[in-house]
């Protein structure tokens, strides 16, 4: 099986390296505008010079030269790249978000159906043991129907500073809103858990902290020249030098040495003061969701947490489920009749898993290869399954901006008819 890679950043390389290292597929072409990344991918996968492309147009001029394409480029580039790939008949593994624009998401869905092509979206959380175990408990019916869910995406203070203040996803015009880019995952998981489409959504949030008015006294625009760096936890040297060779340091440069990192901090975006960047996406956001089956959800997205994790509490008719994916542990409790009687409770240990996102990356790739090799089109993160989450994220952002409660069916109708 032959696969082409569009976008040789961290996510694209993770997906490609898995299928390559397990000999499930050959990576036969790479499209990447950044020279060092393109060269690194070509060397890793043994891609000849004639199959290395700086511009996507040059790749598509070759026609359909592989069985499938992995598209892991920047958010704003997805639509044009995917539509051209579908026109050539490619099956696609598409990094989320599908597109920041929900109308484009719907057009991609329609085009895939028209062409009979598979588009599998990288909603890796559906593939984790953690969320799959929670879904299994819900679907078993032992606790009755879901009444309400509290769900937190804990972004981690160093993660939000790296990706959404200094990094590629810092501005909505360059990528997408925070809730679309980071939490279409969570919208997808919540709709999956509840087993219903969303009915109404309202949301609140802002860029509260990462702005110049909160900069330490005496600070400068870059960490390497900053007099306040010693007492600042966001000093780029503290963030990246201790983790050379792993994320997030590997994002800065191919030269994973102290000299290479310091050069990147002196010249590149990741050495900027987090209080003096050009970021405009939220650093905190909450959303309230009512589903068509009357289940409700409160969702909290925050960069003000110490670690990166997701925590969830599912409250059902006859019991509750609590979980923390950083612990790989789920607590299932059946309600007692009063405060003193014993109650039934069990702990599910979902265990350590191979690969990133709690094993979701590996399981996603296994599913993608299966869908291609078995000529199947029943992926749990197909384009049809995934569009709902993007409309939910878009609705939440529109509510945050306008202050209105968004009727999701009305929004869908407007998107279809505009």
Order of alpha helices (4+ residues) and beta strands (2+ residues): beta-alpha-beta-alpha-beta-alpha-beta-alpha-beta-alpha-beta-alpha-beta-alpha-alpha-beta-alpha-alpha-beta-beta-beta-beta-beta-beta-alpha-alpha-beta-alpha
